[in-house]
Amino acid sequence: MILTIPVLLYQLFFVLLHFIASRFGRKPLIICMVLCLIWTATHIFLVPLAVLQTVVILASYLTFRSRITAKEKSEAA
């Protein structure tokens, strides 16, 4: 089984990276996403783990991007 506690904690690390990057704005969040995807492509060789990590990275990016967009809309109003 690939969903062990260390694997899940490692995924939580990527969510935390995206959370921190989102606090600095949209560009740092995009840079963080790209660097995380490059890290995944070059360091994870098991396909199920690579897919899991890619999904976590993209979901984190989309979640925190939507929060930035909602914050910008509320400040503009």
N, C-alpha and C positions, 0 to 999 in steps of 0.2 A: 504494500500500500504506500502510495506516495504522500499521503496527507498525514505526516507525522508532526509532532509538536515543533521540532526544529524547522521543518519546511514552512509551517504556518507562521512561525515567528519571523522567518526570513521574508515572507510575503508582507507581514506587518511592517517590517523595516522599510520596504518600498512605499507603502502607504504613508508612513511617517515622513519619508523624503519628499513626497508630493505635497503633503500638508505643509511642511516647512517652506517649500518653494512657492506654494500658492500665497503665502503671507507676503511675499515680495513682489507679486504681480504676475501678469500673464506670460511675459517673456521668460522669466526664470522657471516657470512651470513647464513651458514648452522645452526649454533646455534640459530640465530634469527628466522629462519623459524620454527625450531622444537619447540621453546618456544612459538611462536605465534600460532602454531597448537595445542599445549597442552592447551594454554589459551582458544582457541576457543572451544575445546572439553569439557572443564570443566566449561565454563561460559556462553555459548550460548545454549539455550535450544529450540529455535524456529528453525525448520529445514530449512526454506528458508533463514534465516539470517546466520545460520551456513554454509550453502552451499555457499552463497554469500561471506562470509568472507574467507572461505577456498579457493575459486577460486581467490580472490584478493591476498591472501598470496602466493599461488603457482605461480600465474602470475607474481607477483613482484619478487619472488625468481628467476624464469626463466629469466626474463628480466635483472635483475642486474647480474646474473651469466653469461649470455652471454656477457655482457659488460666487466666483469672481464676477461673472456676467450679471447675476442678480444684484450683487452689491453695487456694481456700476450703474445699473438702471435705477436703483433706489436713491443713489446719490444725485443722479441727473434730474430726478423729479422734484 
